[in-house]
Amino acid sequence: MSEEGGFGISFAEKIFGLLLLMIGATAMYYVYTSTSQLGNASAFFACLNLVVMAVGLVLITAKTE
């Protein structure tokens, strides 16, 4: 097997990161628009969405060696 990471793995990583970022941003929008229904749980869901968005951003910016 080769020592270098293949283009397909790197591309899949970037696409998965972009997908996570989009899902996190969409979920954050829904948390923002429904804070009255969520009450105190809105802070919890906002933190979860920030974690998902951060993982997506790390996957997008990570270098495959």
PQR file of N, CA, C, O and H, with PARSE charges and radii, in Angstrom:
ATOM      1  N   MET A   1       0.835  -1.180   0.000 -0.4000 1.5000
ATOM      2  CA  MET A   1       0.000   0.000   0.000 -0.0000 2.0000
ATOM      3  C   MET A   1       0.880   1.243   0.000  0.5500 1.7000
ATOM      4  O   MET A   1       2.010   1.221   0.487 -0.5500 1.4000
ATOM      5  N   SER A   2       0.359   2.293  -0.538 -0.4000 1.5000
ATOM      6  CA  SER A   2       1.148   3.514  -0.611 -0.0000 2.0000
ATOM      7  C   SER A   2       1.124   4.247   0.726  0.5500 1.7000
ATOM      8  O   SER A   2       0.204   4.083   1.528 -0.5500 1.4000
ATOM      9  H   SER A   2      -0.559   2.311  -0.933  0.4000 1.0000
ATOM     10  N   GLU A   3       2.129   5.036   0.941 -0.4000 1.5000
ATOM     11  CA  GLU A   3       2.256   5.798   2.180 -0.0000 2.0000
ATOM     12  C   GLU A   3       1.423   7.077   2.146  0.5500 1.7000
ATOM     13  O   GLU A   3       1.053   7.603   3.195 -0.5500 1.4000
ATOM     14  H   GLU A   3       2.876   5.169   0.290  0.4000 1.0000
ATOM     15  N   GLU A   4       1.129   7.574   0.957 -0.4000 1.5000
ATOM     16  CA  GLU A   4       0.412   8.840   0.834 -0.0000 2.0000
ATOM     17  C   GLU A   4      -1.086   8.606   0.928  0.5500 1.7000
ATOM     18  O   GLU A   4      -1.586   7.560   0.515 -0.5500 1.4000
ATOM     19  H   GLU A   4       1.430   7.147   0.104  0.4000 1.0000
ATOM     20  N   GLY A   5      -1.811   9.598   1.482 -0.4000 1.5000
ATOM     21  CA  GLY A   5      -3.260   9.520   1.519 -0.0000 2.0000
ATOM     22  C   GLY A   5      -3.822   9.735   0.131  0.5500 1.7000
ATOM     23  O   GLY A   5      -3.344  10.594  -0.610 -0.5500 1.4000
ATOM     24  H   GLY A   5      -1.405  10.448   1.818  0.4000 1.0000
ATOM     25  N   GLY A   6      -4.804   8.983  -0.217 -0.4000 1.5000
ATOM     26  CA  GLY A   6      -5.394   9.104  -1.527 -0.0000 2.0000
ATOM     27  C   GLY A   6      -6.257  10.346  -1.643  0.5500 1.7000
ATOM     28  O   GLY A   6      -6.698  10.921  -0.648 -0.5500 1.4000
ATOM     29  H   GLY A   6      -5.192   8.285   0.385  0.4000 1.0000
ATOM     30  N   PHE A   7      -6.484  10.741  -2.887 -0.4000 1.5000
ATOM     31  CA  PHE A   7      -7.307  11.919  -3.129 -0.0000 2.0000
ATOM     32  C   PHE A   7      -8.742  11.677  -2.668  0.5500 1.7000
ATOM     33  O   PHE A   7      -9.393  12.596  -2.171 -0.5500 1.4000
ATOM     34  H   PHE A   7      -6.125  10.274  -3.696  0.4000 1.0000
ATOM     35  N   GLY A   8      -9.236  10.466  -2.825 -0.4000 1.5000
ATOM     36  CA  GLY A   8     -10.610  10.150  -2.451 -0.0000 2.0000
ATOM     37  C   GLY A   8     -10.867  10.297  -0.975  0.5500 1.7000
ATOM     38  O   GLY A   8     -11.924  10.785  -0.573 -0.5500 1.4000
ATOM     39  H   GLY A   8      -8.707   9.720  -3.228  0.4000 1.0000
ATOM     40  N   ILE A   9      -9.917   9.883  -0.158 -0.4000 1.5000
ATOM     41  CA  ILE A   9     -10.070   9.996   1.300 -0.0000 2.0000
ATOM     42  C   ILE A   9     -10.077  11.466   1.708  0.5500 1.7000
ATOM     43  O   ILE A   9     -10.901  11.878   2.525 -0.5500 1.4000
ATOM     44  H   ILE A   9      -9.059   9.487  -0.485  0.4000 1.0000
ATOM     45  N   SER A  10      -9.182  12.245   1.156 -0.4000 1.5000
ATOM     46  CA  SER A  10      -9.113  13.671   1.478 -0.0000 2.0000
ATOM     47  C   SER A  10     -10.381  14.391   1.030  0.5500 1.7000
ATOM     48  O   SER A  10     -10.913  15.237   1.748 -0.5500 1.4000
ATOM     49  H   SER A  10      -8.513  11.910   0.493  0.4000 1.0000
ATOM     50  N   PHE A  11     -10.858  14.046  -0.164 -0.4000 1.5000
ATOM     51  CA  PHE A  11     -12.067  14.671  -0.688 -0.0000 2.0000
ATOM     52  C   PHE A  11     -13.275  14.304   0.169  0.5500 1.7000
ATOM     53  O   PHE A  11     -14.107  15.162   0.462 -0.5500 1.4000
ATOM     54  H   PHE A  11     -10.426  13.359  -0.748  0.4000 1.0000
ATOM     55  N   ALA A  12     -13.378  13.044   0.572 -0.4000 1.5000
ATOM     56  CA  ALA A  12     -14.487  12.600   1.412 -0.0000 2.0000
ATOM     57  C   ALA A  12     -14.456  13.297   2.770  0.5500 1.7000
ATOM     58  O   ALA A  12     -15.502  13.637   3.323 -0.5500 1.4000
ATOM     59  H   ALA A  12     -12.702  12.346   0.333  0.4000 1.0000
ATOM     60  N   GLU A  13     -13.262  13.507   3.299 -0.4000 1.5000
ATOM     61  CA  GLU A  13     -13.120  14.197   4.575 -0.0000 2.0000
ATOM     62  C   GLU A  13     -13.623  15.632   4.477  0.5500 1.7000
ATOM     63  O   GLU A  13     -14.318  16.112   5.373 -0.5500 1.4000
ATOM     64  H   GLU A  13     -12.412  13.231   2.850  0.4000 1.0000
ATOM     65  N   LYS A  14     -13.276  16.315   3.395 -0.4000 1.5000
ATOM     66  CA  LYS A  14     -13.715  17.704   3.198 -0.0000 2.0000
ATOM     67  C   LYS A  14     -15.230  17.770   2.990  0.5500 1.7000
ATOM     68  O   LYS A  14     -15.891  18.660   3.526 -0.5500 1.4000
ATOM     69  H   LYS A  14     -12.712  15.926   2.667  0.4000 1.0000
ATOM     70  N   ILE A  15     -15.779  16.839   2.221 -0.4000 1.5000
ATOM     71  CA  ILE A  15     -17.218  16.825   1.981 -0.0000 2.0000
ATOM     72  C   ILE A  15     -17.974  16.526   3.272  0.5500 1.7000
ATOM     73  O   ILE A  15     -18.997  17.154   3.546 -0.5500 1.4000
ATOM     74  H   ILE A  15     -15.242  16.116   1.786  0.4000 1.0000
ATOM     75  N   PHE A  16     -17.488  15.579   4.062 -0.4000 1.5000
ATOM     76  CA  PHE A  16     -18.124  15.247   5.336 -0.0000 2.0000
ATOM     77  C   PHE A  16     -18.056  16.438   6.295  0.5500 1.7000
ATOM     78  O   PHE A  16     -19.016  16.705   7.019 -0.5500 1.4000
ATOM     79  H   PHE A  16     -16.658  15.069   3.839  0.4000 1.0000
ATOM     80  N   GLY A  17     -16.936  17.150   6.304 -0.4000 1.5000
ATOM     81  CA  GLY A  17     -16.811  18.342   7.134 -0.0000 2.0000
ATOM     82  C   GLY A  17     -17.776  19.426   6.706  0.5500 1.7000
ATOM     83  O   GLY A  17     -18.384  20.088   7.549 -0.5500 1.4000
ATOM     84  H   GLY A  17     -16.156  16.934   5.716  0.4000 1.0000
ATOM     85  N   LEU A  18     -17.925  19.617   5.400 -0.4000 1.5000
ATOM     86  CA  LEU A  18     -18.869  20.609   4.893 -0.0000 2.0000
ATOM     87  C   LEU A  18     -20.301  20.218   5.249  0.5500 1.7000
ATOM     88  O   LEU A  18     -21.116  21.069   5.605 -0.5500 1.4000
ATOM     89  H   LEU A  18     -17.432  19.080   4.716  0.4000 1.0000
ATOM     90  N   LEU A  19     -20.598  18.935   5.152 -0.4000 1.5000
ATOM     91  CA  LEU A  19     -21.926  18.446   5.512 -0.0000 2.0000
ATOM     92  C   LEU A  19     -22.213  18.681   6.997  0.5500 1.7000
ATOM     93  O   LEU A  19     -23.305  19.124   7.354 -0.5500 1.4000
ATOM     94  H   LEU A  19     -19.936  18.243   4.863  0.4000 1.0000
ATOM     95  N   LEU A  20     -21.246  18.388   7.855 -0.4000 1.5000
ATOM     96  CA  LEU A  20     -21.423  18.631   9.293 -0.0000 2.0000
ATOM     97  C   LEU A  20     -21.602  20.115   9.587  0.5500 1.7000
ATOM     98  O   LEU A  20     -22.412  20.488  10.435 -0.5500 1.4000
ATOM     99  H   LEU A  20     -20.359  18.028   7.565  0.4000 1.0000
ATOM    100  N   LEU A  21     -20.856  20.952   8.895 -0.4000 1.5000
ATOM    101  CA  LEU A  21     -20.977  22.395   9.091 -0.0000 2.0000
ATOM    102  C   LEU A  21     -22.362  22.882   8.679  0.5500 1.7000
ATOM    103  O   LEU A  21     -22.955  23.714   9.366 -0.5500 1.4000
ATOM    104  H   LEU A  21     -20.198  20.649   8.206  0.4000 1.0000
ATOM    105  N   MET A  22     -22.875  22.379   7.576 -0.4000 1.5000
ATOM    106  CA  MET A  22     -24.200  22.790   7.118 -0.0000 2.0000
ATOM    107  C   MET A  22     -25.305  22.275   8.049  0.5500 1.7000
ATOM    108  O   MET A  22     -26.266  22.993   8.324 -0.5500 1.4000
ATOM    109  H   MET A  22     -22.392  21.704   7.018  0.4000 1.0000
ATOM    110  N   ILE A  23     -25.173  21.058   8.524 -0.4000 1.5000
ATOM    111  CA  ILE A  23     -26.166  20.508   9.454 -0.0000 2.0000
ATOM    112  C   ILE A  23     -26.148  21.292  10.768  0.5500 1.7000
ATOM    113  O   ILE A  23     -27.202  21.608  11.320 -0.5500 1.4000
ATOM    114  H   ILE A  23     -24.393  20.474   8.300  0.4000 1.0000
ATOM    115  N   GLY A  24     -24.957  21.601  11.260 -0.4000 1.5000
ATOM    116  CA  GLY A  24     -24.851  22.374  12.501 -0.0000 2.0000
ATOM    117  C   GLY A  24     -25.420  23.764  12.367  0.5500 1.7000
ATOM    118  O   GLY A  24     -26.078  24.257  13.283 -0.5500 1.4000
ATOM    119  H   GLY A  24     -24.101  21.345  10.811  0.4000 1.0000
ATOM    120  N   ALA A  25     -25.175  24.412  11.222 -0.4000 1.5000
ATOM    121  CA  ALA A  25     -25.699  25.765  11.012 -0.0000 2.0000
ATOM    122  C   ALA A  25     -27.223  25.745  10.886  0.5500 1.7000
ATOM    123  O   ALA A  25     -27.903  26.630  11.406 -0.5500 1.4000
ATOM    124  H   ALA A  25     -24.640  24.012  10.478  0.4000 1.0000
ATOM    125  N   THR A  26     -27.751  24.746  10.202 -0.4000 1.5000
ATOM    126  CA  THR A  26     -29.208  24.632  10.073 -0.0000 2.0000
ATOM    127  C   THR A  26     -29.859  24.358  11.419  0.5500 1.7000
ATOM    128  O   THR A  26     -30.882  24.956  11.752 -0.5500 1.4000
ATOM    129  H   THR A  26     -27.199  24.028   9.780  0.4000 1.0000
ATOM    130  N   ALA A  27     -29.275  23.466  12.185 -0.4000 1.5000
ATOM    131  CA  ALA A  27     -29.814  23.165  13.508 -0.0000 2.0000
ATOM    132  C   ALA A  27     -29.709  24.385  14.422  0.5500 1.7000
ATOM    133  O   ALA A  27     -30.598  24.623  15.239 -0.5500 1.4000
ATOM    134  H   ALA A  27     -28.444  22.981  11.915  0.4000 1.0000
ATOM    135  N   MET A  28     -28.629  25.160  14.291 -0.4000 1.5000
ATOM    136  CA  MET A  28     -28.482  26.369  15.100 -0.0000 2.0000
ATOM    137  C   MET A  28     -29.567  27.386  14.746  0.5500 1.7000
ATOM    138  O   MET A  28     -30.084  28.077  15.624 -0.5500 1.4000
ATOM    139  H   MET A  28     -27.906  24.967  13.627  0.4000 1.0000
ATOM    140  N   TYR A  29     -29.907  27.476  13.474 -0.4000 1.5000
ATOM    141  CA  TYR A  29     -30.981  28.374  13.051 -0.0000 2.0000
ATOM    142  C   TYR A  29     -32.306  27.963  13.693  0.5500 1.7000
ATOM    143  O   TYR A  29     -33.055  28.808  14.183 -0.5500 1.4000
ATOM    144  H   TYR A  29     -29.487  26.915  12.760  0.4000 1.0000
ATOM    145  N   TYR A  30     -32.588  26.662  13.685 -0.4000 1.5000
ATOM    146  CA  TYR A  30     -33.838  26.199  14.279 -0.0000 2.0000
ATOM    147  C   TYR A  30     -33.857  26.393  15.790  0.5500 1.7000
ATOM    148  O   TYR A  30     -34.911  26.668  16.363 -0.5500 1.4000
ATOM    149  H   TYR A  30     -31.980  25.976  13.287  0.4000 1.0000
ATOM    150  N   VAL A  31     -32.724  26.256  16.434 -0.4000 1.5000
ATOM    151  CA  VAL A  31     -32.663  26.524  17.874 -0.0000 2.0000
ATOM    152  C   VAL A  31     -32.892  28.009  18.123  0.5500 1.7000
ATOM    153  O   VAL A  31     -33.590  28.384  19.065 -0.5500 1.4000
ATOM    154  H   VAL A  31     -31.867  26.032  15.969  0.4000 1.0000
ATOM    155  N   TYR A  32     -32.306  28.854  17.280 -0.4000 1.5000
ATOM    156  CA  TYR A  32     -32.461  30.302  17.448 -0.0000 2.0000
ATOM    157  C   TYR A  32     -33.907  30.740  17.240  0.5500 1.7000
ATOM    158  O   TYR A  32     -34.402  31.609  17.958 -0.5500 1.4000
ATOM    159  H   TYR A  32     -31.739  28.549  16.515  0.4000 1.0000
ATOM    160  N   THR A  33     -34.586  30.142  16.262 -0.4000 1.5000
ATOM    161  CA  THR A  33     -35.957  30.569  15.972 -0.0000 2.0000
ATOM    162  C   THR A  33     -36.983  29.969  16.931  0.5500 1.7000
ATOM    163  O   THR A  33     -38.115  30.449  16.991 -0.5500 1.4000
ATOM    164  H   THR A  33     -34.183  29.436  15.679  0.4000 1.0000
ATOM    165  N   SER A  34     -36.617  28.939  17.675 -0.4000 1.5000
ATOM    166  CA  SER A  34     -37.591  28.314  18.580 -0.0000 2.0000
ATOM    167  C   SER A  34     -37.127  28.341  20.028  0.5500 1.7000
ATOM    168  O   SER A  34     -37.361  27.387  20.770 -0.5500 1.4000
ATOM    169  H   SER A  34     -35.698  28.549  17.627  0.4000 1.0000
ATOM    170  N   THR A  35     -36.481  29.407  20.434 -0.4000 1.5000
ATOM    171  CA  THR A  35     -36.013  29.485  21.820 -0.0000 2.0000
ATOM    172  C   THR A  35     -37.160  29.558  22.807  0.5500 1.7000
ATOM    173  O   THR A  35     -37.024  29.096  23.940 -0.5500 1.4000
ATOM    174  H   THR A  35     -36.291  30.182  19.831  0.4000 1.0000
ATOM    175  N   SER A  36     -38.293  30.129  22.405 -0.4000 1.5000
ATOM    176  CA  SER A  36     -39.412  30.218  23.348 -0.0000 2.0000
ATOM    177  C   SER A  36     -39.991  28.831  23.649  0.5500 1.7000
ATOM    178  O   SER A  36     -40.416  28.572  24.775 -0.5500 1.4000
ATOM    179  H   SER A  36     -38.403  30.505  21.485  0.4000 1.0000
ATOM    180  N   GLN A  37     -40.011  27.943  22.655 -0.4000 1.5000
ATOM    181  CA  GLN A  37     -40.529  26.603  22.892 -0.0000 2.0000
ATOM    182  C   GLN A  37     -39.522  25.729  23.642  0.5500 1.7000
ATOM    183  O   GLN A  37     -39.912  24.869  24.432 -0.5500 1.4000
ATOM    184  H   GLN A  37     -39.666  28.154  21.741  0.4000 1.0000
ATOM    185  N   LEU A  38     -38.236  25.946  23.398 -0.4000 1.5000
ATOM    186  CA  LEU A  38     -37.217  25.110  24.035 -0.0000 2.0000
ATOM    187  C   LEU A  38     -36.936  25.527  25.475  0.5500 1.7000
ATOM    188  O   LEU A  38     -36.574  24.694  26.306 -0.5500 1.4000
ATOM    189  H   LEU A  38     -37.919  26.644  22.756  0.4000 1.0000
ATOM    190  N   GLY A  39     -37.100  26.790  25.764 -0.4000 1.5000
ATOM    191  CA  GLY A  39     -36.865  27.282  27.123 -0.0000 2.0000
ATOM    192  C   GLY A  39     -35.392  27.200  27.497  0.5500 1.7000
ATOM    193  O   GLY A  39     -34.524  27.667  26.759 -0.5500 1.4000
ATOM    194  H   GLY A  39     -37.395  27.467  25.088  0.4000 1.0000
ATOM    195  N   ASN A  40     -35.120  26.597  28.655 -0.4000 1.5000
ATOM    196  CA  ASN A  40     -33.749  26.492  29.150 -0.0000 2.0000
ATOM    197  C   ASN A  40     -32.907  25.503  28.350  0.5500 1.7000
ATOM    198  O   ASN A  40     -31.678  25.563  28.387 -0.5500 1.4000
ATOM    199  H   ASN A  40     -35.825  26.217  29.254  0.4000 1.0000
ATOM    200  N   ALA A  41     -33.554  24.606  27.637 -0.4000 1.5000
ATOM    201  CA  ALA A  41     -32.816  23.605  26.862 -0.0000 2.0000
ATOM    202  C   ALA A  41     -32.179  24.207  25.607  0.5500 1.7000
ATOM    203  O   ALA A  41     -31.357  23.552  24.966 -0.5500 1.4000
ATOM    204  H   ALA A  41     -34.553  24.558  27.607  0.4000 1.0000
ATOM    205  N   SER A  42     -32.536  25.423  25.251 -0.4000 1.5000
ATOM    206  CA  SER A  42     -31.972  26.026  24.038 -0.0000 2.0000
ATOM    207  C   SER A  42     -30.460  26.219  24.170  0.5500 1.7000
ATOM    208  O   SER A  42     -29.736  26.078  23.184 -0.5500 1.4000
ATOM    209  H   SER A  42     -33.203  25.956  25.772  0.4000 1.0000
ATOM    210  N   ALA A  43     -29.981  26.535  25.352 -0.4000 1.5000
ATOM    211  CA  ALA A  43     -28.536  26.685  25.551 -0.0000 2.0000
ATOM    212  C   ALA A  43     -27.825  25.350  25.362  0.5500 1.7000
ATOM    213  O   ALA A  43     -26.736  25.301  24.790 -0.5500 1.4000
ATOM    214  H   ALA A  43     -30.569  26.649  26.152  0.4000 1.0000
ATOM    215  N   PHE A  44     -28.433  24.273  25.837 -0.4000 1.5000
ATOM    216  CA  PHE A  44     -27.852  22.947  25.672 -0.0000 2.0000
ATOM    217  C   PHE A  44     -27.750  22.569  24.196  0.5500 1.7000
ATOM    218  O   PHE A  44     -26.708  22.098  23.739 -0.5500 1.4000
ATOM    219  H   PHE A  44     -29.317  24.313  26.301  0.4000 1.0000
ATOM    220  N   PHE A  45     -28.840  22.778  23.455 -0.4000 1.5000
ATOM    221  CA  PHE A  45     -28.832  22.428  22.038 -0.0000 2.0000
ATOM    222  C   PHE A  45     -27.919  23.349  21.235  0.5500 1.7000
ATOM    223  O   PHE A  45     -27.319  22.920  20.250 -0.5500 1.4000
ATOM    224  H   PHE A  45     -29.687  23.160  23.826  0.4000 1.0000
ATOM    225  N   ALA A  46     -27.809  24.600  21.644 -0.4000 1.5000
ATOM    226  CA  ALA A  46     -26.887  25.512  20.966 -0.0000 2.0000
ATOM    227  C   ALA A  46     -25.443  25.046  21.160  0.5500 1.7000
ATOM    228  O   ALA A  46     -24.646  25.105  20.223 -0.5500 1.4000
ATOM    229  H   ALA A  46     -28.296  24.949  22.445  0.4000 1.0000
ATOM    230  N   CYS A  47     -25.101  24.590  22.349 -0.4000 1.5000
ATOM    231  CA  CYS A  47     -23.743  24.078  22.594 -0.0000 2.0000
ATOM    232  C   CYS A  47     -23.474  22.814  21.785  0.5500 1.7000
ATOM    233  O   CYS A  47     -22.379  22.641  21.251 -0.5500 1.4000
ATOM    234  H   CYS A  47     -25.747  24.542  23.110  0.4000 1.0000
ATOM    235  N   LEU A  48     -24.462  21.932  21.692 -0.4000 1.5000
ATOM    236  CA  LEU A  48     -24.287  20.736  20.870 -0.0000 2.0000
ATOM    237  C   LEU A  48     -24.064  21.100  19.406  0.5500 1.7000
ATOM    238  O   LEU A  48     -23.232  20.493  18.732 -0.5500 1.4000
ATOM    239  H   LEU A  48     -25.352  22.072  22.126  0.4000 1.0000
ATOM    240  N   ASN A  49     -24.797  22.078  18.921 -0.4000 1.5000
ATOM    241  CA  ASN A  49     -24.631  22.507  17.536 -0.0000 2.0000
ATOM    242  C   ASN A  49     -23.267  23.155  17.316  0.5500 1.7000
ATOM    243  O   ASN A  49     -22.667  22.989  16.254 -0.5500 1.4000
ATOM    244  H   ASN A  49     -25.473  22.572  19.469  0.4000 1.0000
ATOM    245  N   LEU A  50     -22.781  23.883  18.298 -0.4000 1.5000
ATOM    246  CA  LEU A  50     -21.445  24.474  18.172 -0.0000 2.0000
ATOM    247  C   LEU A  50     -20.376  23.389  18.090  0.5500 1.7000
ATOM    248  O   LEU A  50     -19.399  23.531  17.356 -0.5500 1.4000
ATOM    249  H   LEU A  50     -23.268  24.018  19.160  0.4000 1.0000
ATOM    250  N   VAL A  51     -20.561  22.310  18.840 -0.4000 1.5000
ATOM    251  CA  VAL A  51     -19.607  21.191  18.782 -0.0000 2.0000
ATOM    252  C   VAL A  51     -19.624  20.555  17.392  0.5500 1.7000
ATOM    253  O   VAL A  51     -18.570  20.271  16.824 -0.5500 1.4000
ATOM    254  H   VAL A  51     -21.356  22.195  19.437  0.4000 1.0000
ATOM    255  N   VAL A  52     -20.819  20.333  16.848 -0.4000 1.5000
ATOM    256  CA  VAL A  52     -20.935  19.743  15.508 -0.0000 2.0000
ATOM    257  C   VAL A  52     -20.291  20.658  14.470  0.5500 1.7000
ATOM    258  O   VAL A  52     -19.589  20.187  13.576 -0.5500 1.4000
ATOM    259  H   VAL A  52     -21.675  20.564  17.310  0.4000 1.0000
ATOM    260  N   MET A  53     -20.528  21.960  14.586 -0.4000 1.5000
ATOM    261  CA  MET A  53     -19.939  22.905  13.636 -0.0000 2.0000
ATOM    262  C   MET A  53     -18.418  22.963  13.778  0.5500 1.7000
ATOM    263  O   MET A  53     -17.707  23.093  12.782 -0.5500 1.4000
ATOM    264  H   MET A  53     -21.099  22.343  15.312  0.4000 1.0000
ATOM    265  N   ALA A  54     -17.919  22.868  15.006 -0.4000 1.5000
ATOM    266  CA  ALA A  54     -16.474  22.887  15.218 -0.0000 2.0000
ATOM    267  C   ALA A  54     -15.812  21.650  14.616  0.5500 1.7000
ATOM    268  O   ALA A  54     -14.741  21.749  14.016 -0.5500 1.4000
ATOM    269  H   ALA A  54     -18.497  22.762  15.816  0.4000 1.0000
ATOM    270  N   VAL A  55     -16.439  20.493  14.773 -0.4000 1.5000
ATOM    271  CA  VAL A  55     -15.890  19.264  14.179 -0.0000 2.0000
ATOM    272  C   VAL A  55     -15.877  19.384  12.659  0.5500 1.7000
ATOM    273  O   VAL A  55     -14.913  18.978  12.011 -0.5500 1.4000
ATOM    274  H   VAL A  55     -17.309  20.413  15.260  0.4000 1.0000
ATOM    275  N   GLY A  56     -16.938  19.937  12.094 -0.4000 1.5000
ATOM    276  CA  GLY A  56     -16.978  20.147  10.649 -0.0000 2.0000
ATOM    277  C   GLY A  56     -15.894  21.092  10.176  0.5500 1.7000
ATOM    278  O   GLY A  56     -15.272  20.858   9.140 -0.5500 1.4000
ATOM    279  H   GLY A  56     -17.721  20.267  12.621  0.4000 1.0000
ATOM    280  N   LEU A  57     -15.663  22.155  10.926 -0.4000 1.5000
ATOM    281  CA  LEU A  57     -14.615  23.110  10.555 -0.0000 2.0000
ATOM    282  C   LEU A  57     -13.233  22.471  10.648  0.5500 1.7000
ATOM    283  O   LEU A  57     -12.375  22.724   9.802 -0.5500 1.4000
ATOM    284  H   LEU A  57     -16.168  22.345  11.768  0.4000 1.0000
ATOM    285  N   VAL A  58     -13.014  21.652  11.661 -0.4000 1.5000
ATOM    286  CA  VAL A  58     -11.719  20.957  11.796 -0.0000 2.0000
ATOM    287  C   VAL A  58     -11.517  20.001  10.632  0.5500 1.7000
ATOM    288  O   VAL A  58     -10.413  19.915  10.093 -0.5500 1.4000
ATOM    289  H   VAL A  58     -13.711  21.447  12.348  0.4000 1.0000
ATOM    290  N   LEU A  59     -12.557  19.281  10.232 -0.4000 1.5000
ATOM    291  CA  LEU A  59     -12.426  18.360   9.111 -0.0000 2.0000
ATOM    292  C   LEU A  59     -12.141  19.088   7.803  0.5500 1.7000
ATOM    293  O   LEU A  59     -11.406  18.584   6.954 -0.5500 1.4000
ATOM    294  H   LEU A  59     -13.453  19.350  10.670  0.4000 1.0000
ATOM    295  N   ILE A  60     -12.719  20.263   7.644 -0.4000 1.5000
ATOM    296  CA  ILE A  60     -12.476  21.028   6.417 -0.0000 2.0000
ATOM    297  C   ILE A  60     -11.047  21.546   6.369  0.5500 1.7000
ATOM    298  O   ILE A  60     -10.410  21.512   5.316 -0.5500 1.4000
ATOM    299  H   ILE A  60     -13.317  20.672   8.334  0.4000 1.0000
ATOM    300  N   THR A  61     -10.541  22.025   7.495 -0.4000 1.5000
ATOM    301  CA  THR A  61      -9.227  22.657   7.503 -0.0000 2.0000
ATOM    302  C   THR A  61      -8.075  21.692   7.748  0.5500 1.7000
ATOM    303  O   THR A  61      -6.915  22.078   7.609 -0.5500 1.4000
ATOM    304  H   THR A  61     -11.059  22.053   8.351  0.4000 1.0000
ATOM    305  N   ALA A  62      -8.369  20.448   8.110 -0.4000 1.5000
ATOM    306  CA  ALA A  62      -7.296  19.479   8.420 -0.0000 2.0000
ATOM    307  C   ALA A  62      -6.537  19.084   7.155  0.5500 1.7000
ATOM    308  O   ALA A  62      -7.118  18.963   6.077 -0.5500 1.4000
ATOM    309  H   ALA A  62      -9.312  20.135   8.224  0.4000 1.0000
ATOM    310  N   LYS A  63      -5.251  18.889   7.307 -0.4000 1.5000
ATOM    311  CA  LYS A  63      -4.407  18.417   6.206 -0.0000 2.0000
ATOM    312  C   LYS A  63      -4.238  16.909   6.310  0.5500 1.7000
ATOM    313  O   LYS A  63      -3.935  16.381   7.379 -0.5500 1.4000
ATOM    314  H   LYS A  63      -4.779  18.987   8.183  0.4000 1.0000
ATOM    315  N   THR A  64      -4.433  16.231   5.207 -0.4000 1.5000
ATOM    316  CA  THR A  64      -4.201  14.795   5.175 -0.0000 2.0000
ATOM    317  C   THR A  64      -2.755  14.555   4.776  0.5500 1.7000
ATOM    318  O   THR A  64      -2.302  15.020   3.729 -0.5500 1.4000
ATOM    319  H   THR A  64      -4.680  16.660   4.338  0.4000 1.0000
ATOM    320  N   GLU A  65      -2.036  13.827   5.615 -0.4000 1.5000
ATOM    321  CA  GLU A  65      -0.617  13.598   5.314 -0.0000 2.0000
ATOM    322  C   GLU A  65      -0.385  12.219   4.796  0.5500 1.7000
ATOM    323  O   GLU A  65       0.752  11.857   4.492 -0.5500 1.4000
ATOM    324  H   GLU A  65      -2.403  13.450   6.465  0.4000 1.0000
TER
END
